[in-house]
Structure formats: C-alpha cells, structure tokens
C-alpha cells in the first residue's frame, strides 16, 4: 500500500471529475447512480484511508428500522450518545462516537469530507450547521469509555421510509472499515438487509452480524438458520453475535453490560491490536479496490454509450446541413436565380431584341457591341448586381433555415437531443429551429465578398496585353456581372418561355465572356467563381450548424475517457495482491 497506489487512485478520481454522462439515454439514470456511488466511496473511504493508512477505524452500525442499532451503540459505550425511539424513521442524524484521542481525526474532514460536522446537541436532520437546508450533517460525540483506535457510527435505517435516509445509510456503510450489521430474530430473513449483506460479501468488507432480540426458546433454531443464510450468501467467515431478548426497565434504556460484553470485547480487541486493525483495513480496502476494478470498466461502457449518442446527434446536424448545401447547389444550377427580378434586370442590362435573335450569326460582332451594352448601361448594371445579390442571399437563407429546421427535428426525435433542447430553454431551443438571427447580415456580406472575388478574377485574367485592352474598353464591373451570370448557366427547373429567355441569357453571357477571354479561360473562371461561392456558403452553413454542435462540445465527455478508465481499472488490479497481503 505504497504511494504508487494512492497516486493511481487519485488519477482515477481526477478522471471522474467531469460530467461523463451528460446525455439522457435510457440507462443514463442507473449509470449516473453507479457513478455517484463510485465517486462517493473514493471520496468518503478509499482516498482518506490510503492517505492515512494507520488512522482509527470506523465501524458503522447499520441495519433495518427498529432493529436496535442506537440502543446497541449506547450500550457498547455505556452512555446515552444516540437517541433510540419508537417513531419511524428512528435514527435521523447519523452520530459518530469516538474516543477523546481520536476526536481530531473524526471532527476534521478526512472521512466523509462532504458532510459538515456538529458536536454535541441533537443535530438537525437535513440541515447544515447554520440551520439552513442543505447537506446532511454528521454529529460527533466524544465518549471517554471508548477505547482509542475505533469509532462507532450509528447510521440511519437502510429501509427507511425517507428516501434521503436510505441513500445516506448506503453512503455511510460504503465509508466504513467495518460493518456491525444489526438484525432481529423476527426479521433476519428480510430481503432488504440481505441485499446489503450480499454486497458486503461481494466486496469483502469486514463484517460482523448482530442478531438482536433472540427469544430464549428459539435461540438455537434462529441462530442456526441465520448461520445457514450467511454461508449460502458467501458470509460464512463473518462473526455472528447473539443478543438475547431482554425486558428493559424503561423506554430507551441501555442493555445490560453482560449482554453486549462479547461484542464490546471483540471491538476493543480490534482497537487495541495494531495488526488486527491493519487486517481489517487490508480486507475492506482490498474489497473496495476490487469493486472499483469491476465497476470502472462498466462505467467506461456507459461513457462509450454516451459518446455514441453524441456522435449520432452530431451526424444528424451534419446531415441536415449537408442537405442544405445540396439544396443550395441545386438552386444555383437549376436556373432559379435567373427568374423574376434577375431576369428582368438582365434584359435591361444587355437588351434582347436583334442581339438575341441574331446571336449565332453575329457572334463576331459581339466584341464591337460589348462595349456599347456593357459600358453604356451603368445604372442597369447596378440594378442587375443588386438583383443577383438579393436572389443569392435569399437562396442562402432558405438553405440555412431548412438545415436548422431539419437538425432541430432530428434532435427532437432523439431522447438525448430532446433533453439538450429542453435544457436550453424554450426561447433558445425555438431559435435553433431556424437560422441564426444574424445570418441575413452575414449572407449579405458573404455575397458581396464573393462579388469582389469575381471582379478580382476578371482583373487577374485580363492582365494580358490584348485581353487587358478589351477589358479596359468593356469595363471590369460589367464583365464581372457576365461571369456571375455564367455561374448559374443552367435552365433546369424553368418551364415555358422562361427556358428560352434564361437559356438565351446563359448562352449570351457565355459568348460575351468568350469574346473577351476565350472559351477555355471562361470555363476556368466560371469553375473558380462557382467553387469560391460554394466554399463561402459552406462556411456560413457550418457556422450556423455550430449553434447545435457547440452544445455537444460543451457537454461531450473526452473521447479518450473510456480507454483511460479501463486502463485505470487494470492498474488497480495490479495493486490488489500487495493490499491483501500487506
């Protein structure tokens, strides 16, 4: 039990510090309960014990309601340190009874560090020392008759009608070096106590069972049957003490000293013998570590399920926004942008009469005409550019809105995603169902930046001597508009007369550009412009998707957590032989 074990356990505890189970999966409630138990035992018992291996032992007196736990504690220490009663639940505030020499250890926050201490008085169930509602408190009482080396803790009932009491009883038992488990001749076969006793056996916890209120006429039969149950449940090596049924002179009176003497002498012997204490520590600590080595891999499996759920939610967002990008691509190619206002402004820009009808026979004259209808229509060019901006921005907004809606619906249909949306609150979740509020402004900036990129392409391509002369004559802005139109050079999705007009529009822009740059250069320029636009829109959609993925990033367990937990469990196993054998 050297420092290496403590360092390894501390490293494991560090791995459990974050939220490993953030998503609302079908088994998440049970998994979170197991995690709480695991971290609780580390904090309350394993780490304090490893940090002070020779510290006094803690014997927790546990059992069913009305079994006589408090009366037994009072009788063992020869003083009324706890308050037994007939009301249910009986023990409301856990009371730790310690020898004067050990009081500094137990009043400090070593074991059970999350429980505030009170000394003297009756305590106040469910209250912090200042009287406010909060964590349960631990009442510490000093008893001069108790031998140093071992303290007794009177725990709440394991079958209390109060849920918080049951949870507290389980927590205290998990923090014990030694269990002194009290049952009665009438209730020794009840299932609830045996659930705890089997757990103690599975974890090799040092344990003694006190069979209380045994009637003389049934003592042999009851004790023999309880011993049988102990063997069948793997507890054949545990000590069994019998306390006969005694007629007490008054309510809450202590048991006669001779009745509890065997138990008191056994506890005193452990307290006085360093080797006996060490044996108890080795047994219980090894059992706790072996339990951790089993439970930690199960926790790793739970984290794997969490990460799988996170990946599924992330895939849903990716699919939703990929579909939005595909719809944008379709809108860019199907001629939709050449409808309505863009089409009307194009006609204003280049005219459609004799030029459109004589296009094929007079392509050679386009170079001469281009300067006229490109440089001669600055106002119509500006209106065409605005119409293109508006149409393109609308296409981007539609793609983003549709993507957000699909992602929201996918999350709403998934328990983990639905829980994340509910935690976001009604207002924030509702906003996720559509594109971000500032997307229209960002879409506008994106389109204008793309138009600037297109104009830069035109300038760069026109740097040759002959091309530069034509470009200087025709104008960068006008030629840039032709290239923007060429990006949407398809008529899919249009019908009737729109096909002819839009088709003519695309062909005309293509031919005019070829008149300036040549056909190969036009194909290259068009591909570059289209790819750049797609890249910019993809960035916009990814930014909008980040409203979903940021919520996953904020709660997602570390991807290496399952592997690290399994490695920690494997490391704990390597320490077990040394712990068991000292």
N, C-alpha and C positions, 0 to 999 in steps of 0.2 A: 504493500500500500504506500508506495513512494510518491514523490511529487509528480512523476510522469502520469500517473492515473488522474490526479487532480487536474493537471493541465488538459488532459484529454476530455475529461468530463466538462470542464469549463469551456472548452472549444465546442463541444456538443451543445451546451446551453446557449452559447452565442449563436449557433445555427438556428435555434428555436426562438430567437428574439423577435423576428419579424412576423408578419401575418402570412403564414404558409398556406392557409386555407381560406382565401377571400371569396371564392365563388360559391353560390348557392346550388350545390349539387345534391342529388337525392340522399347520399350518405354523409353529406358535409356535417350535419349535426352530430352524428356519432363520432366522426373523425375529430371534430373540434373538442368534444368532450374528452376523447382519448389524449389529445394534445394537452389540454388543461391538466389532466391527471399526471401526465408525464412531466411537464414543466413544474407542476406543484411538488412532486416528490423530489425532483432535483433541487429545487429551491429550499424546500422545508426540511429535507433529511440528508440526501446524498452529499450535496456540496458542504453543508455545515459539518457533517460527520467527517468527511475527508479533510477538511481544513483543521479539525481538532479531533484527531482520532482517539485521544485519551480523555475527552470531555465526559462529564457524567452521563449516564444512560437515562433515557426517557422511556418509562413504562406507561403505556396508555391503557387505561381501564375502559374497555368498551363492551357493548352488548345491547340487548333489546330493552325496550322501555319497561320500567318496573322490575328489572332483574336484580336490583340491589347494588348497583355499582357505587353510588355515593355512600351508602351505608358501609360497604366494604372498605372504601378509602378511609372514611372516618375511623373505622375500627382498626385498620392497619397502623394509622399514625397516632391513635389514641387521642384524637382531638376532633372537634366538630368544624372541620375545614370546608366541607361542602354541605349543601342543603338538600337532603333527600326529601321526597314528598309523595303525596298520593295523586296529585294533579298530573295530567298528561299534556305535553311532554314534561318530564321531570327535570333533568339537568338542562338548564337554559344557557348558562355561561360556563364554558369549559374552565376548570380550575386545576392549576398545576401546583402541586405540593412539593416543596424542595427543602432540603436541609439547609441550615444557615450558611454553611461553607460553599454550597453550590448556587446560592441565590444570584450572585453576579452573572453567572453564565446564563441562567434562565431568564433573568429580567432584561438582559441585553437581547438585541435582535439577531441571535445566532440561528437557532432552530425557529421554524415558523416565522420568518422575518416579515411577512406581510400582515401579521396580527399585532395590533397595538397591545401593550401591557397595562394592566391596572394592578395595584397592590392593595390588599385589604378591602373592606367593604363587600358589598354583594355583587358589584358589577351591574351592568345594564345590558340585557341581551340585545344584540343587533345595533349597539351604539359604540361610537368611538369614545375615547377617554373624555372628550369635551362635552359628551352628551348628545352630539349630533348624530343623525342617521348615517351609517357608514359600515365599515368592515366590522366583523365580529371581533370582540376583544378576548384576550387571554388573561384570566385572573391568576396572579401568582401569590401563593401563600407560603410562608416560611413555618415549618414545623420542627421544633427543637428535638423531638423524639426520633425524627427520621435520620437514618444513617447516611453520611455523605457518599456520593458515587452513583445514586439512583434516585430519580424523582418520579412521582406518580401524577398522571393527568387524568382527571375524571371527564370523560368525553360525553357529548350528547348521545341520545339514543339512535342506533343505526336504523330503526324502523319508526322514527318519529313521524307524527302527522304533519310536522312542519318541514317542508322541502329543504329549507336552508339548514336546518339542524342535521338532516341526513347527510347533506353534502359536507358539512363541517365535520361530522363524525368520521366520514371516509377520509377527509384530508388529514385529520389528526392521527388516525390509525396508520396512514401512509408515512407519517413523520416519526413513527415510533421505532426505537431499537427493539422493544419487547412488547408483545401484546399480553395483557391479562384480561382474557375474554370471559365475561360473566354470563351464564345462562341459568335456567332454573329446572328443577325436576319436572315441572309441568310443561316447559316449552323448549326443552333441549333439542327436540327433533324438528323445530320450525325451519322452514326453508331459508328465510332471510338471513339468520345468523350463519347458516351453513354456506351461503354464497360468499360471505366474508371469510369464513374459515378455510374454504377451498382456495380462495385467492391467497391467503396467508401461506397455505401449504405449497401452492404453485411457486410462490416467491421465496420459499424457505425462510420466512420470517420467524424469528424466535418467539415462541408462543407457549402460554400456559392457559388451561381452561379451568374456570372455577364453576363447579356445579353447585348452585345455591339452593337453599330451602329443600333439602332432601329429607323426606319423611323417614323416620326410623324403619317402618315396616316395608318400605320399598327401596331402601338404600342399595342393597346388593343388586337387585334387578336393574334399577335405573343406571347405576354406575357401570354395570357390565354392558348394558345396551349402548350407552354413550361411548364407552371404550371401543365397542364394535364399529360404531359410526366413525370414530376417529381413524381407526385402521383403514376402513374402506375408503376414506377420503384423503388418505396419504398423511395423516397426522398421528400415526401410531407412536412416534417418538416424543410427542408433546407431553408436558406434565399435566396431570389431572388432579385437581383438589376438590374435595367434597366439603361443603358447609352444611351441617345438619339444620333442619328446621328448628328454630328457637323461638320461644314465646318471649317477646321483649316487653319490658315493664311499661313502656310508653312509646308513642309515635316518634320515629326518627332516633330512637335510642341506638347506641352502638352495640355491636355483637360482643359477647364475652371474649376476653383475650384468649382463652384456651381454644375457642372455636377457630380463630383465624391465625393461631400461632404457627401452624405448618407453613402457611403462605408467607407470613411475616419473616420467619426464619429463612425461608428459601430466598426471598428478596434481599434480606440483609446479607446472606452469604454471597450473593452475586455482587452486591455493592461493596463488600469488604475485600473481595478477591479480584485483584487486577487481571489475572488470567481468565477468570470466569467472565468478567466484563468484556475482555478482549474477544472471548469466544462468542459472546452474544453479538458483538459488533461485527465480527467476521461473518457469522451466519446471516444476519439480516442484511448487511451491506452487500455481500455476495449475491444474495437473493434479489436485492433491488437492482443491482447491476445486470444480473442475468435477465431480469424482467425488462430492463431498458434495451438490452441487446435484442430482445424479441419484439418489443413494441416500436422501437425506432424504425426498423425496416417496414413495418406495417404503416407507420406514418409516412415513410418515403413513398409507398404505394399510393397513399392518399394524395400526396403532393403531385405525383405523376398524373393522377386523375384531374387535379386542378389545372395543371399545365396543358393537358389535352383539351380541357374545356376552354381555356384561354386561346389556344390555337384555333379552335373551332369558331369562336367569336371573331377572332382576327380574320380568319378565312372568309367569314360572312361579309365583313366590311370590305375586304379586298375584292370579293366577287361583285359586290354591289357597285363599287366604284370602277371596276374593270368594265362592267356593263355600261356604266355611264360614259366611259371613254369610248366604248364601241358605238354607242348611240351618237356621240359627238362625231366620230369618224363617219358614220352613215349620213348624218346631217350635212357634213362637209362635202360629201361626194354625191349625194342624191339630187343635187340641184335645188334643195330647199332654200339656200341662200340667194338664189337668183330669182326668187319670186318677188312679187309685190314691189316694195319701195326700192330695193336694189335694182330690179329690172327697169323700173321707170327712170331712175337716175342714170342708169347706163345708157338708156336710149337718149336722154338729154345730152349725155357726155359725148357720144360718138355719132349720133344720128343713125337712122336705119333705112332710109329710102333707097336711092340709087346705089349707095355704097353697099348695102346688104344684098340687093338683087344682083349686082354685078361683081360680087366678091371674087368668084372663082376666075372670071375672065380678066380681071384687072388687078390681080394681086401685085403686079409690077408697079402699079401706080400708087400703092399704099404708102410707099416711102415719101412720095410727094404730098400725099393727102394727110399723113400722120401729123405733121407739124400743124396743119390747119385745125384739125378737130381735137388735138391734144392740147396744144399751147393756146388755142383760141377760145377755150371754154373753161377758164379757171373757176368760175362760180359753179358750173355744173360738175366740175371735178371735185370741188369741196363737198357738194351735196352727195355725190356718189360715195366719197370716202366716209362721210357720216352715216349714210345708209348701210354701208358694209360694216362699220363699227357696231351699229345698233343690231343688225342681224346676227353678227358673230357673238356679241355679248349675250343676246337672248338665247342662242344655241348653247352657250356655256352654262348659263343659269339653269336652263332646262336639264342639262346633263347632271349638274350638281344637285339640284332639287330631287331629281329622280333617284340618284345614288343615295342621298341621305334618307329618303323615304324607304328604299329597299333595305338599307342597313338597319334602320330603326325597326322595321317589320321583322327582320331576321332575329334581332336581339329580343324583341318582344315575344317571339315564339319559343325562345330558349330560356329555361329557368335561370341559368346563370346570367344571361344578358338582361332578362327582365328584372332581376334583383339589382343589377347595376343601374338600370334606368330608374328604378324606384328610389334607390339611394341618392340619385342625382336630384330628385325633387321634381314635382310636376312641371314647373316652368322650364327648368334646364332640359328635362327629358323631351318636352314638347319642342324646344328649339332644335334638338338633334334631329327631329323628323324632317327638317328642311335644311337647305344650305345655310351656311353661316350668314349672319346679318350683314357683314361687310363684304360678302362675296361680290355683289354687283360692282362696288367700287374697285375691288381687286381685278375683276374681269375686265372692266373698262381700262385699267392701267395695263393689263396684260395685252389687250388688243392693240392699244396704242404703241406699246413697246414692240409688238410683232410688226406693226406697220412701219415703225422706224427701222427694224431689221430688214424688211423687204426693200426699203429705199436704199439702205446701205449695200444690199446685194446688187441693186441696179447700178449704184455708183462704182462698186468694185468691178463689176462685169464690163462697165463702159470705159475702163481705163485705157483700152487700146486706141490707137490714133484714129482709125476710121469709125469705130463704134462710138468713141468719145464725141466725134463731130456730130454724128446723128443724134446722140443723146443730148448734147448741148442744144441742138436745134429743137428737139421734141420735148425736152423737159424731164427731169428725174421724177417729179411727183406724178405726172401723167403716165409715164412708163411704169412707175411703181404700181399705180392703180390697175394697169393692164395685167401685171404679174399677179396681183391679188385676185383678180377675177379668174385668171388661169388656174389658180389653186383649186377652184371649185368647178373644174371643167368636166362636168358630167350632167346628164339630163335625167338620170334615174329618179323616179318619184314625181316627175312632172307629167301632165297629160294635155292633150288637145293642142291648142295654139301655143301654150306655154313651152311645149317641147321645141317647136320651131324657133320661137324667139330666143329661148335660153340656149338652144343649140347654136343658133347663129351668134349669140353673144360670146359663147365659149370659143367657137372657131375664130371669130373675128379677133378676140384678144390674142389668141394663139398666133394668128397670122401677123398681126401687128408687131408682136414681140419678135417673131422670127425675122421680120423685116429689119429690126434693129440689131438683134444678136445672132441670128442663125438658129436652125431648129435644134441642134444638139445642146447648145447653151441654154435655150429656153427650157428644154426638158430638165436639165440640171438645176436651173434656177427654180423651176416650179417644185421639184422634189425637195430642194433645200427649204424653200418657204413653207411647204406643207409640213415637213418634218419639224421645223422650228415651232410652228404653230401647235402641233400636237404635243411637243415637249412642254411648251408653256402651259397648255391646258392640263396636261398630266400633273404638272406641279400644283396647279390650282386645285385639282381634284384630290391630290394626295394631302394637301394642306387641309382641305375640308374633311377628309377621312380621318385626319389626326384628331379631330374632336372626339371620335369614337376610340381610336387606338390609344390616345393619351389616358383615357380612363382605364384601359387594360394595363398600360405601362405603370400607372400609379399603384396598382394592387398586385401585379403579377409576381409570384414567387420567383426567386432566382432560378434560372434554368439548370444550374448545377446542384440545386438543393437536394434532389433525391439521391444523386450519387454521393454527395458529401455525407448525407445522413447514413447511408448504407455503409460507407467507409468508417464512419464513427462507431457504428454498431459493431463492426468487425474488430475495430481496435479495442473496444470494451471487452470483447470476448477474450482477447489475449491477456488481459489483466486478471481474469477470474481465478486461475489457479493460485496466483500469489495472494489474492484476497482471502480465498478459502483456507489456505494453509498458513497464513501469516508470513 
